[in-house]
Each structure stands twice: as structure tokens, then as C-alpha cells.
Amino acid sequence: MPDLKSERRSRPRVAASLPVSIKPSEGEPITGQTRDLSMSGIFLYADAPILEGSQLEIVVMLPPQLTAGEKRWVCCQASVIRVTGSRDAGPLGVAASIRSMAALPEIPG
């Protein structure tokens, strides 16, 4: 019988491929793409190396499933808990725990 991992997430996650802007606490801003996210965590693919334990500022537009029906730009403060893959094999997978999240103001267009 296969060994099933117990669910450790505190909130349900939503599968979503969304562009993100990432600012590590050290280094230059980079871009990436989410795989899934919740109000307490995110898994994304980064276009440049990110180290486990890093502190990140992530800007992303949350999907309606996480915002009571409307898309919303947010800025998240997050801690990297796991990095998967190898830069030689494509984008790196980054799992991060979201410490705080703030809605960004809408810009009238």
C-alpha cells in the first residue's frame, strides 16, 4: 500500500498559473510563475536561483477563488521553506510560507 503524505497545509490551495514579481531580501528582482497558492503559502517556479530560508516580497494578482469573487493585486512577505529542481533542468520550484499579505491600491485607468 502506498505511503500517503499527511496534509500539512493550514488553508486550501488553488491551482493557478499566474505571473509573479519576486524581490529577494538580497539580490535583484526576478520573475516567476505560480503553480498553486493559498492565503498562507505559495508554490512557484522562479526564473533565477532562490535559496532555501530566503525572505521574499512577492507581488501577484490573486484569483477570484481566494478573494471573495474579485481579482486583487497583493504584496506578500514570505519565507522560502523548500527549493526543488536544478537550474540546468529549467525553472526552480520554490515553496514559501506567506507571513503577511497586503492588498495593493487600484490604479484608475
N, C-alpha and C positions, 0 to 999 in steps of 0.2 A: 504494500500500500504506500503511495507517495506521501512524503512528509509535507504537510501543508503549513506554510508560514502563518503565524497568527497576525491579524490586522493590528498594527500599532498606530495607525493614523487617528487623530482625535476628531477629524472632520471628514466628510465625504469629499472625494476629489472628482473633478470634471476633466474628461479628456478634451484637450483643446490645443490646437497648433496656432499659437499667437506670437507675433514678433515681440521681443523684449529688448530694452536697453539696460545694460548692466554696468555698474560702476563699482569695481572692487575698491576696498579701503586703501589698497596700494596698487598702483598701476593705472593704465589708461582705460577709458570706457570701451566696452566691447558690445557686440550684438549677439543675439541668440534667438531661439525658438522654443516655446514651451511644448511639453508633451502632455502634461496634466498639471492641475493646480487645485488648491482648496484655499480656504481663508487662513489656514495655518501652515501650508507648505507648498512647494513648487518643485517640479522636475523639469529641467530644461536642457537644451543642447546649446553649448557655448561655442562661438567661433574662434576662441582663443583659450589658452590654458587658464584654469582657475584652481587654486589649491584648496584642499580639504581644510576646514577651520577658518577659511576666509570670511570676512564680513562684506556683504554686498548691499548696494542700493539698486533695486530693480524697478523699472517703470514699465507697466503693462496695462493694456485695456482689458479689464475683467469682462468675461462674457455674462449675458443676462442670467444664466443659471446661478451665479454667485452674487448677484446684486439686486435681487427682487425685481427682475424684468428689464433693466436698462443696462446697456454697456456703460462702463465707467473707468476712466483713467485713474490709476492709483500708483503711489510710490511706496514700495515695501523695503523695510530693513530686514535682512535675512542673514542667517549663518549657514555656511556650507557644511553639510553633515556627511556627504559621500560624493566621490567623483568616480565615474566609470569610463572605461574605454581607453583608447590610446589616440593621441593626436594624429599618428600615422594612419589610423583607420577611419578618420573622419572626425566630425564634431565630438567633443567630450560631453558625456552625460553628467549633469550636476543636480544633486538632490539638496534642497535647502529648506530649513525651517524658518518660517516667517515670524519675526519678533514683533513687528508693528507694521501697520498699513494705514496710509493716509490718502483720502480722495484728493485728486488734483482739481483745481478750478477749471471750468469750461471756458474756452476762449471763444467769444462771439465771432461768428463767421458770416 
